[in-house]
Amino acid sequence: MMDVIVAGGGPTGLMLAAELRLHGVDVLVLEKETEPTGRSRARGLHARSIEVMDQRGLADRFLPLGEKFAVGGFFAGISTAWPARLDTTHSYVLAIPQAVTERLLAERATELGAEIRRGCELIALDQDEHGVTAGLADGTRLRSRYLVGCDGGRSTVRRLIGVDFPGEPSRTETLLGDMEVGVPPQTLGAVIAEVRKTQLRFGAIPEGDGVYRFIVPAVGVTEDRTTPPTLEEFKGRLRAVAGTDFGVHSPRWLSRFGDATRLAERYRVGRVLLAGDAAHIHPPTGGQGLNLGVQDAFNLGWKLAAEVDGWAPEGLLDSYHAERHPVAADVLDNTRAQMELLSPEPGARSVRRLLSELMEFEAVNQYLIEKISAIGVRYDFGQGHALLGRRMRDVELRRGRLYELMHGGRGLLLDPTGRLSVAGWADRVDHVVDGSERLDLSAVLLRPDGHVAWVGDDQQDLLDRLPRWFGAATR
């Protein structure tokens, strides 16, 4: 019996596999596609996701392959200046194709020892008190202690475990495609600028080599969005919205997406869990979907590993749902709001103008970008220090950077005094005697995901807190 099967080899599943392997968990990733599609529906990483990569020593792989943008416009496309005081050392958006993100995460998971099997579609599963049996389309049956569904918005795993997926169906549909154009860039830019005065769900982004990514509203909502639009359908919508089809030709890929908004009622049923789009779907406004899934995996990985390794305290694995479900609910709310603000209706346009004025205030602008980038997320750890439950930004210590100390995915006690101890938890928590001029703190305990679990200077208080996240002390 293997430890964990991950159903789905997208960014969420691959990130989860890498996190589990950091702790020596036996992981098998099942992906129904025989080869990577090369398609990139998502186009970037927000600040928190870049921090996540930095915490695991992966930032140097991602940053050279992307382009940094510190420009406003990520909340409903409202043009504002980038906030000047975001609490992160990665105060930008990294434009990087999803296909590149998937390749880098697959390389990482494989390096750490995860097995990725392609052309393997999960169609059935059963679980008992000891484990999960997964049935594949080719008749193969596999047994594991746990299984995580990272298999997208139409998740087979979610359906098989009977988890409801309440929310709203799509009311609008949008066409998306990468293709070449037959007009000069100046002509294209001028038309787009004019159309976007009234239709914000329209645009074209240069992809290089004469290819542009077009987005244009569709007519109505199709029953089956797995069927891509034809080039003629796409050209027809361009003519209807922009008055020209720009001579588009040679499409690389064409797709359609709706604005359905749904959230799984539960993220765990026994030994089966859900993450990424299998747990939540929403419109792509603000570019949050891929990021939300990667951050789900970052929250879940160390907790599931602790359960497999046998040291997890009671309730640790259930804290995955308790912490991530509200975060997804908040993302669903802000994408609903953004979709309303993108409407061409007079009422929505009036609200948009008002919000645009409000975003001129630095505090409002910063608050909304912290939502989009997820650096404003705070888990409920109870009463205490203002940092409790928040993720710790990277800081320069006297002997290096904080995030450089977190590459192994362990807990961390940052103790400038040297008077504290994690004896009994040394196999799970690193004790670093160091400090920073930027941190006006006596000592801080970080979980493996970088969220602050304790702040203080009292040894007994620390001993009372450690078991909550790191289980019983070893003797």
Secondary structure by P-SEA (a helix, b strand, c coil): cccbbbccccaaaaaaaaaaaaaccbbbbbbcccccccccccccccaaaaaaaaaacccccccccbbbbccccccccccccccccccccccbbbbccaaaaaaaaaaaaaaabbbbbcccccccccccccbbbbbccccbbbbccbbbcccccccaaaaaaccccccccccbbbbbbbbcccccaaaaaaaaaaaaccccccccccccccbbbbbbbcccccccccccccaaaaaaaaaaacccccccccccccccccbbbbbbcccccccbbbccccccccccccccaaaaaaaaaaacaaaaaaaaacccccccccccccccaaaaaaaaaaaaaaaaaacccaaaaaaaaaaaaaaccaaaaaaaaaaaacccccccccccccccccccccccccccccccccccbbbbbbccccccccccccccbbbbccccccccccbbbbccccccccccccaaaaaaccccccccccc
